[in-house]
């Protein structure tokens, strides 16, 4: 008993030339729309968003006024104040009787008091 097999299906023939033309037209439209959007973005921006040319002698980076590091002396002043506090004597809490003193003086005092240590 042999059964009759149906004939194999025929392969559909795709319209290749038509598909390529549709793809090319779609790509051309996409490119044209991109160029038009960019042109509208550039031309219709408010004047405040358009960057002005900056002369080469200015010390401005972006929108922040940034002086050169070699002219900024705030770090030197801060270091001088911190060094003065480390090397000097002064009150931390007058009511509690707590003082600050240089580290070298504190170490000498600790060693001179013997094994009992400083209060």
VONUSE-543842 format. One record per atom (N, C-alpha, C, CB): atom name; chain; x, y, z. Coordinates in pm, 1 decimal. Glycine has a CB too. Example, Ala and Ser with C-alpha at 12.3 -4.5 7.8 and 13.67 -1.06 7.14 Angstrom:
BEGIN
 atom chain        x        y        z
    N     A   1319.0   -569.0    780.0
   CA     A   1230.0   -450.0    780.0
    C     A   1320.0   -330.0    780.0
   CB     A   1130.8   -447.3    904.6
    N     A   1285.0   -225.0    708.0
   CA     A   1367.0   -106.0    714.0
    C     A   1290.0      3.0    787.0
   CB     A   1408.4    -59.8    572.5
This chain:
BEGIN
 atom chain        x        y        z
    N     A     80.1   -115.7      0.0
   CA     A      0.0      0.0      0.0
    C     A     86.4    124.8      0.0
   CB     A    -92.2     -1.7    116.5
    N     A     99.6    181.3   -101.5
   CA     A    178.3    303.4   -111.1
    C     A     82.5    419.8   -129.3
   CB     A    281.3    296.1   -228.1
    N     A    108.9    513.5    -51.2
   CA     A     25.7    633.9    -58.8
    C     A     90.7    733.7   -153.8
   CB     A      5.5    697.3     82.2
    N     A     10.7    807.9   -218.7
   CA     A     63.0    907.5   -311.4
    C     A    103.6   1031.4   -232.7
   CB     A    -41.8    942.9   -420.7
    N     A    222.2   1076.0   -256.3
   CA     A    270.1   1196.6   -187.5
    C     A    229.4   1318.2   -268.0
   CB     A    424.6   1193.2   -167.4
    N     A    197.9   1424.9   -192.6
   CA     A    165.7   1548.5   -266.0
    C     A    293.3   1606.6   -325.5
   CB     A     96.5   1653.1   -172.7
    N     A    282.7   1681.2   -429.6
   CA     A    401.6   1739.0   -490.5
    C     A    462.5   1843.3   -395.2
   CB     A    367.1   1803.0   -628.4
    N     A    594.0   1864.7   -399.2
   CA     A    656.6   1963.1   -308.9
    C     A    606.6   2103.6   -342.0
   CB     A    812.1   1957.3   -319.4
    N     A    596.4   2184.9   -238.4
   CA     A    547.5   2320.9   -264.5
    C     A    648.9   2398.8   -346.7
   CB     A    518.3   2394.8   -132.3
    N     A    598.4   2484.4   -427.3
   CA     A    686.6   2565.6   -509.4
    C     A    738.0   2682.4   -426.6
   CB     A    613.9   2615.8   -636.6
    N     A    860.5   2714.1   -445.8
   CA     A    918.2   2826.9   -374.0
    C     A    862.8   2955.3   -432.2
   CB     A   1072.9   2825.2   -381.3
    N     A    827.9   3044.8   -338.9
   CA     A    777.4   3173.1   -386.3
    C     A    893.6   3254.7   -438.2
   CB     A    702.2   3249.2   -274.5
    N     A    870.6   3319.1   -545.1
   CA     A    973.4   3404.5   -601.0
    C     A    947.6   3546.3   -548.8
   CB     A    973.6   3399.2   -758.6
    N     A   1042.9   3595.7   -466.2
   CA     A   1029.2   3729.1   -409.6
    C     A   1067.6   3833.2   -513.7
   CB     A   1116.0   3744.3   -283.1
    N     A    995.6   3943.5   -512.8
   CA     A   1028.7   4050.9   -607.4
    C     A   1151.6   4128.0   -555.6
   CB     A    906.1   4148.0   -627.0
    N     A   1269.5   4077.1   -580.4
   CA     A   1393.1   4132.0   -526.6
    C     A   1416.1   4276.3   -569.9
   CB     A   1510.1   4046.7   -569.3
    N     A   1395.7   4306.0   -694.2
   CA     A   1419.4   4442.4   -743.4
    C     A   1325.4   4540.6   -674.1
   CB     A   1400.5   4449.4   -897.2
    N     A   1201.6   4502.5   -656.5
   CA     A   1104.8   4590.0   -589.7
    C     A   1143.6   4612.3   -444.1
   CB     A    963.1   4530.4   -598.1
    N     A   1186.6   4507.2   -371.0
   CA     A   1228.5   4520.1   -231.8
    C     A   1351.4   4610.9   -218.4
   CB     A   1258.7   4381.9   -172.8
    N     A   1445.2   4599.6   -310.4
   CA     A   1563.8   4685.6   -304.6
    C     A   1527.3   4832.1   -328.1
   CB     A   1667.6   4640.3   -408.2
    N     A   1435.0   4856.0   -419.4
   CA     A   1392.3   4993.9   -444.1
    C     A   1320.7   5052.3   -322.3
   CB     A   1300.5   5000.1   -567.0
    N     A   1233.3   4974.8   -259.6
   CA     A   1163.0   5022.4   -139.2
    C     A   1263.5   5050.6    -27.0
   CB     A   1057.5   4917.6    -92.1
    N     A   1362.6   4963.9     -8.1
   CA     A   1465.3   4986.1     94.2
    C     A   1547.8   5110.2     66.4
   CB     A   1556.6   4865.9    103.8
    N     A   1584.0   5131.8    -59.3
   CA     A   1663.2   5249.9    -95.0
    C     A   1582.9   5377.3    -71.5
   CB     A   1708.7   5242.2   -242.1
    N     A   1455.0   5375.8   -105.9
   CA     A   1370.3   5493.9    -83.1
    C     A   1356.1   5519.3     66.2
   CB     A   1230.5   5475.5   -148.2
    N     A   1340.8   5414.8    146.7
   CA     A   1327.9   5431.7    291.8
    C     A   1455.9   5490.8    350.5
   CB     A   1295.6   5296.6    359.5
    N     A   1571.5   5443.2    306.5
   CA     A   1698.1   5498.1    355.5
    C     A   1716.4   5643.2    313.5
   CB     A   1815.1   5414.7    305.0
    N     A   1676.9   5676.4    192.3
   CA     A   1687.7   5814.8    145.6
    C     A   1596.7   5906.5    226.1
   CB     A   1653.1   5824.1     -3.6
    N     A   1475.2   5860.8    256.7
   CA     A   1384.6   5941.3    338.7
    C     A   1438.6   5959.8    480.5
   CB     A   1246.1   5876.3    343.7
    N     A   1496.3   5855.9    536.2
   CA     A   1554.9   5865.4    669.9
    C     A   1670.3   5965.4    671.2
   CB     A   1603.5   5727.3    717.6
    N     A   1756.8   5960.4    571.0
   CA     A   1869.0   6054.1    564.0
    C     A   1820.2   6196.8    547.2
   CB     A   1962.3   6017.1    449.0
    N     A   1721.0   6217.8    463.0
   CA     A   1667.9   6352.6    441.4
    C     A   1601.8   6405.9    568.0
   CB     A   1567.2   6352.9    325.2
    N     A   1527.9   6320.7    639.2
   CA     A   1463.4   6364.0    763.1
    C     A   1568.1   6397.5    870.0
   CB     A   1367.3   6254.8    814.8
    N     A   1676.7   6320.9    876.0
   CA     A   1782.5   6349.5    972.9
    C     A   1849.2   6482.9    944.1
   CB     A   1886.7   6238.1    972.5
    N     A   1879.7   6510.3    819.2
   CA     A   1942.1   6637.8    782.4
    C     A   1846.3   6752.8    810.5
   CB     A   1983.7   6637.6    633.3
    N     A   1718.7   6737.0    781.3
   CA     A   1621.1   6842.6    807.6
    C     A   1606.9   6868.2    957.7
   CB     A   1484.9   6805.5    747.3
    N     A   1603.1   6763.9   1037.9
   CA     A   1591.6   6781.3   1183.1
    C     A   1713.7   6852.1   1239.7
   CB     A   1573.2   6645.8   1252.2
    N     A   1831.4   6816.2   1192.8
   CA     A   1954.0   6882.1   1240.1
    C     A   1953.1   7029.8   1201.4
   CB     A   2079.7   6812.3   1182.1
    N     A   1913.5   7060.0   1078.1
   CA     A   1910.8   7199.5   1032.7
    C     A   1810.4   7281.2   1113.6
   CB     A   1876.2   7206.8    882.7
    N     A   1694.3   7225.3   1141.3
   CA     A   1596.3   7296.7   1223.0
    C     A   1646.6   7317.7   1364.9
   CB     A   1464.3   7220.9   1225.5
    N     A   1714.8   7219.5   1419.0
   CA     A   1768.7   7231.6   1554.8
    C     A   1872.9   7342.5   1562.1
   CB     A   1830.2   7098.2   1600.5
    N     A   1958.2   7350.8   1461.4
   CA     A   2063.0   7453.0   1460.9
    C     A   2003.1   7591.7   1438.4
   CB     A   2167.9   7422.1   1352.3
    N     A   1908.7   7604.6   1347.2
   CA     A   1856.2   7735.6   1310.4
    C     A   1755.2   7791.4   1410.5
   CB     A   1792.7   7727.7   1175.3
    N     A   1678.3   7707.7   1475.8
   CA     A   1570.8   7756.1   1561.3
    C     A   1604.1   7754.1   1709.3
   CB     A   1449.0   7675.4   1537.9
    N     A   1731.0   7730.7   1744.5
   CA     A   1768.1   7736.4   1886.2
    C     A   1759.3   7880.2   1934.4
   CB     A   1911.0   7679.6   1909.2
    N     A   1724.6   7901.3   2061.2
   CA     A   1729.1   8037.8   2114.5
    C     A   1873.8   8087.6   2116.9
   CB     A   1666.9   8043.6   2257.2
    N     A   1888.9   8219.0   2112.0
   CA     A   2022.7   8277.6   2108.8
    C     A   2100.1   8248.0   2236.6
   CB     A   2013.9   8428.0   2087.5
    N     A   2030.1   8223.4   2348.1
   CA     A   2099.9   8196.0   2473.7
    C     A   2169.6   8060.8   2472.3
   CB     A   2002.7   8201.8   2589.7
    N     A   2123.8   7969.5   2388.1
   CA     A   2186.3   7838.3   2381.8
    C     A   2304.8   7833.8   2286.3
   CB     A   2085.0   7735.7   2340.9
    N     A   2317.3   7933.3   2202.6
   CA     A   2427.8   7933.3   2107.8
    C     A   2554.7   7977.6   2179.3
   CB     A   2397.4   8025.5   1986.8
    N     A   2657.0   7898.9   2177.5
   CA     A   2779.1   7938.9   2248.0
    C     A   2849.1   8052.9   2175.7
   CB     A   2874.2   7819.7   2262.5
    N     A   2893.2   8149.5   2254.3
   CA     A   2967.4   8260.7   2198.4
    C     A   3114.8   8224.3   2192.6
   CB     A   2945.3   8389.1   2281.0
    N     A   3186.7   8273.1   2095.3
   CA     A   3329.5   8245.3   2091.7
    C     A   3398.8   8312.7   2209.8
   CB     A   3390.9   8292.8   1958.4
    N     A   3488.5   8239.5   2273.7
   CA     A   3559.5   8289.3   2391.0
    C     A   3698.4   8333.3   2347.7
   CB     A   3567.3   8180.7   2503.1
    N     A   3739.2   8455.5   2384.8
   CA     A   3875.0   8498.1   2350.3
    C     A   3978.4   8407.0   2416.7
   CB     A   3898.2   8644.9   2392.7
    N     A   4093.0   8388.0   2354.9
   CA     A   4191.9   8294.8   2408.6
    C     A   4249.7   8335.8   2543.2
   CB     A   4302.7   8279.1   2311.3
    N     A   4241.0   8464.2   2580.7
   CA     A   4304.2   8508.6   2704.1
    C     A   4216.3   8489.8   2826.3
   CB     A   4342.5   8652.3   2692.3
    N     A   4092.5   8445.2   2811.8
   CA     A   4004.8   8430.9   2927.6
    C     A   4039.9   8305.1   3005.1
   CB     A   3857.6   8427.6   2884.4
    N     A   4005.9   8307.9   3134.5
   CA     A   4033.7   8193.8   3221.8
    C     A   3903.6   8123.4   3256.4
   CB     A   4107.2   8238.7   3350.5
    N     A   3818.0   8105.0   3158.6
   CA     A   3688.1   8045.4   3183.4
    C     A   3681.6   7908.4   3118.2
   CB     A   3575.4   8135.9   3131.3
    N     A   3637.4   7811.0   3196.8
   CA     A   3620.7   7675.7   3146.2
    C     A   3471.9   7645.4   3153.2
   CB     A   3706.2   7570.7   3227.9
    N     A   3409.0   7627.4   3041.4
   CA     A   3265.2   7602.5   3039.8
    C     A   3191.6   7724.0   3090.8
   CB     A   3229.6   7479.2   3123.9
    N     A   3104.3   7704.8   3186.7
   CA     A   3028.8   7815.2   3245.1
    C     A   3085.2   7856.0   3380.8
   CB     A   2881.9   7777.0   3259.1
    N     A   3194.6   7796.8   3425.8
   CA     A   3251.6   7823.1   3557.6
    C     A   3373.4   7912.3   3540.9
   CB     A   3289.1   7690.8   3630.5
    N     A   3381.2   8016.2   3622.5
   CA     A   3497.2   8104.4   3619.3
    C     A   3610.0   8034.0   3694.2
   CB     A   3464.8   8245.4   3682.6
    N     A   3705.3   7983.9   3623.2
   CA     A   3812.2   7901.9   3680.4
    C     A   3945.4   7974.1   3667.0
   CB     A   3818.6   7763.5   3611.5
    N     A   3997.7   8030.2   3776.9
   CA     A   4130.4   8091.7   3767.6
    C     A   4237.0   7982.8   3759.2
   CB     A   4156.9   8184.7   3889.2
    N     A   4350.5   8014.2   3703.3
   CA     A   4459.0   7915.1   3698.6
    C     A   4502.3   7875.7   3840.0
   CB     A   4580.1   7970.9   3619.4
    N     A   4540.4   7750.7   3857.0
   CA     A   4578.3   7700.6   3988.4
    C     A   4699.9   7774.1   4044.1
   CB     A   4606.6   7551.6   3981.3
    N     A   4787.5   7820.6   3957.8
   CA     A   4907.4   7887.9   4006.2
    C     A   4875.0   8023.1   4070.6
   CB     A   5005.8   7907.1   3891.7
    N     A   4758.4   8080.7   4041.0
   CA     A   4720.0   8208.4   4099.5
    C     A   4631.8   8194.2   4222.7
   CB     A   4649.3   8291.1   3997.3
    N     A   4583.8   8075.4   4251.3
   CA     A   4494.5   8053.1   4364.5
    C     A   4578.1   8024.3   4488.8
   CB     A   4395.7   7936.1   4335.8
    N     A   4569.3   8108.9   4589.0
   CA     A   4650.5   8096.3   4711.0
    C     A   4568.8   8051.2   4831.7
   CB     A   4717.6   8228.8   4742.3
    N     A   4444.9   8007.2   4812.4
   CA     A   4363.0   7965.6   4926.6
    C     A   4420.4   7842.9   4995.2
   CB     A   4220.3   7937.3   4881.8
    N     A   4474.2   7749.0   4919.4
   CA     A   4529.6   7627.9   4979.4
    C     A   4651.5   7661.2   5065.1
   CB     A   4567.5   7526.1   4870.4
    N     A   4732.6   7756.2   5020.4
   CA     A   4849.3   7794.8   5099.2
    C     A   4807.4   7856.4   5232.1
   CB     A   4936.6   7893.0   5020.7
    N     A   4705.2   7941.5   5229.6
   CA     A   4657.4   8003.6   5353.1
    C     A   4598.9   7899.1   5447.2
   CB     A   4552.6   8111.1   5322.2
    N     A   4525.4   7803.0   5394.1
   CA     A   4468.4   7697.0   5477.8
    C     A   4578.5   7613.5   5541.6
   CB     A   4375.2   7607.1   5395.2
    N     A   4680.1   7578.0   5464.2
   CA     A   4791.6   7500.2   5519.9
    C     A   4863.9   7578.2   5629.6
   CB     A   4890.9   7461.7   5408.8
    N     A   4880.0   7709.3   5609.5
   CA     A   4947.8   7790.9   5710.6
    C     A   4867.3   7793.5   5840.5
   CB     A   4969.7   7934.7   5658.4
    N     A   4734.0   7808.2   5831.0
   CA     A   4650.4   7806.8   5952.8
    C     A   4656.5   7671.6   6022.1
   CB     A   4504.3   7841.1   5918.6
    N     A   4652.8   7563.1   5944.3
   CA     A   4658.7   7430.0   6004.8
    C     A   4794.7   7404.5   6069.3
   CB     A   4629.7   7322.4   5899.7
    N     A   4901.9   7447.9   6002.4
   CA     A   5036.4   7429.7   6058.5
    C     A   5051.3   7510.2   6187.2
   CB     A   5144.7   7471.8   5956.1
    N     A   4996.0   7632.2   6192.0
   CA     A   5002.4   7715.9   6311.4
    C     A   4930.8   7648.5   6427.4
   CB     A   4941.5   7854.0   6284.2
    N     A   4815.6   7587.2   6399.3
   CA     A   4742.2   7517.4   6506.1
    C     A   4819.0   7394.4   6552.4
   CB     A   4601.4   7476.6   6457.9
    N     A   4879.4   7319.9   6460.0
   CA     A   4955.1   7200.6   6500.4
    C     A   5079.6   7236.0   6580.9
   CB     A   4995.0   7120.0   6377.7
    N     A   5145.0   7345.3   6547.3
   CA     A   5270.4   7380.9   6612.8
    C     A   5252.0   7471.1   6734.1
   CB     A   5360.8   7448.1   6514.6
    N     A   5129.0   7513.7   6763.4
   CA     A   5108.8   7608.0   6873.1
    C     A   5028.9   7548.2   6987.4
   CB     A   5039.5   7731.5   6822.6
    N     A   5013.3   7630.3   7090.4
   CA     A   4935.5   7593.6   7208.0
    C     A   4803.6   7668.8   7204.4
   CB     A   5013.3   7624.1   7339.0
    N     A   4699.3   7611.0   7263.3
   CA     A   4570.5   7679.2   7269.2
    C     A   4468.1   7595.2   7342.8
   CB     A   4520.4   7711.5   7128.9
    N     A   4355.6   7658.5   7369.1
   CA     A   4247.2   7591.2   7439.1
    C     A   4156.4   7518.4   7340.6
   CB     A   4166.4   7691.7   7521.7
    N     A   4121.7   7394.9   7375.5
   CA     A   4019.3   7320.9   7302.9
    C     A   3886.5   7342.4   7373.2
   CB     A   4054.2   7169.2   7293.6
    N     A   3884.9   7323.8   7506.9
   CA     A   3766.3   7346.4   7588.9
    C     A   3812.4   7407.0   7720.9
   CB     A   3685.7   7213.1   7612.1
    N     A   3785.9   7535.9   7741.5
   CA     A   3832.5   7605.6   7860.9
    C     A   3764.7   7549.7   7985.4
   CB     A   3806.1   7756.3   7849.1
    N     A   3635.0   7524.8   7980.4
   CA     A   3560.7   7476.1   8097.7
    C     A   3610.9   7339.4   8143.2
   CB     A   3410.8   7468.4   8066.3
    N     A   3645.1   7253.5   8049.3
   CA     A   3693.0   7119.2   8084.9
    C     A   3843.6   7119.1   8109.5
   CB     A   3658.2   7018.6   7973.9
    N     A   3912.0   7228.4   8076.0
   CA     A   4056.4   7235.9   8095.6
    C     A   4135.2   7155.8   7993.2
   CB     A   4091.1   7188.4   8232.8
    N     A   4083.5   7145.6   7873.1
   CA     A   4150.1   7068.5   7768.0
    C     A   4223.6   7166.4   7676.7
   CB     A   4047.1   6981.4   7686.7
    N     A   4353.7   7140.4   7655.1
   CA     A   4434.7   7225.3   7568.4
    C     A   4486.0   7143.4   7450.7
   CB     A   4552.6   7288.2   7647.0
    N     A   4536.4   7212.9   7350.6
   CA     A   4610.1   7143.9   7244.6
    C     A   4751.4   7198.4   7246.6
   CB     A   4542.7   7163.4   7103.1
    N     A   4844.7   7110.2   7212.2
   CA     A   4985.8   7147.0   7212.2
    C     A   5055.3   7074.1   7099.1
   CB     A   5052.6   7114.4   7348.2
    N     A   5175.8   7117.5   7063.4
   CA     A   5247.2   7049.5   6955.8
    C     A   5272.5   6903.0   6990.4
   CB     A   5379.5   7120.4   6927.0
    N     A   5278.3   6820.7   6887.0
   CA     A   5295.4   6676.6   6907.9
    C     A   5428.7   6646.7   6974.0
   CB     A   5285.0   6601.2   6775.1
    N     A   5535.6   6717.0   6935.4
   CA     A   5666.8   6692.4   6996.2
    C     A   5663.4   6720.7   7145.6
   CB     A   5774.6   6778.5   6928.9
    N     A   5599.2   6829.9   7185.3
   CA     A   5589.9   6864.0   7327.7
    C     A   5506.8   6759.6   7401.8
   CB     A   5528.3   7004.8   7346.3
    N     A   5401.0   6712.4   7341.8
   CA     A   5316.9   6611.1   7406.5
    C     A   5393.3   6480.7   7423.5
   CB     A   5188.7   6587.0   7325.0
    N     A   5472.2   6442.7   7323.6
   CA     A   5549.6   6318.1   7336.4
    C     A   5657.2   6332.9   7443.3
   CB     A   5614.1   6279.6   7201.1
    N     A   5724.7   6448.7   7449.3
   CA     A   5825.6   6470.3   7554.7
    C     A   5760.8   6465.2   7692.3
   CB     A   5897.6   6606.1   7535.0
    N     A   5643.9   6526.4   7708.6
   CA     A   5573.2   6525.5   7837.6
    C     A   5534.4   6383.6   7874.3
   CB     A   5447.5   6615.8   7832.7
    N     A   5486.5   6306.4   7779.1
   CA     A   5445.9   6168.8   7805.8
    C     A   5564.8   6085.4   7850.2
   CB     A   5381.3   6106.7   7681.9
    N     A   5680.1   6102.7   7784.7
   CA     A   5798.3   6025.5   7821.2
    C     A   5855.8   6069.8   7955.3
   CB     A   5904.3   6037.9   7712.9
    N     A   5844.5   6197.9   7989.3
   CA     A   5901.2   6246.7   8114.9
    C     A   5816.8   6206.5   8235.2
   CB     A   5915.3   6397.5   8110.5
    N     A   5691.3   6176.3   8216.7
   CA     A   5604.0   6139.1   8328.0
    C     A   5621.2   5993.0   8366.7
   CB     A   5458.8   6166.1   8292.2
    N     A   5702.3   5921.3   8296.7
   CA     A   5728.4   5782.3   8332.4
    C     A   5622.1   5688.8   8281.7
   CB     A   5740.0   5768.4   8480.3
    N     A   5610.8   5577.0   8346.8
   CA     A   5519.1   5475.4   8299.4
    C     A   5373.2   5505.6   8332.0
   CB     A   5556.8   5343.7   8357.4
    N     A   5346.6   5599.2   8417.8
   CA     A   5209.3   5632.9   8454.3
    C     A   5135.4   5698.5   8338.7
   CB     A   5207.9   5724.9   8575.5
    N     A   5208.1   5768.1   8255.0
   CA     A   5145.7   5834.3   8140.9
    C     A   5082.4   5964.5   8180.7
   CB     A   5042.5   5744.9   8077.3
    N     A   5042.2   6038.5   8081.9
   CA     A   4978.8   6169.3   8104.6
    C     A   4829.2   6151.9   8119.9
   CB     A   5009.6   6267.1   7988.7
    N     A   4770.7   6248.4   8187.5
   CA     A   4625.9   6246.7   8205.3
    C     A   4556.5   6289.5   8082.5
   CB     A   4584.4   6333.4   8318.5
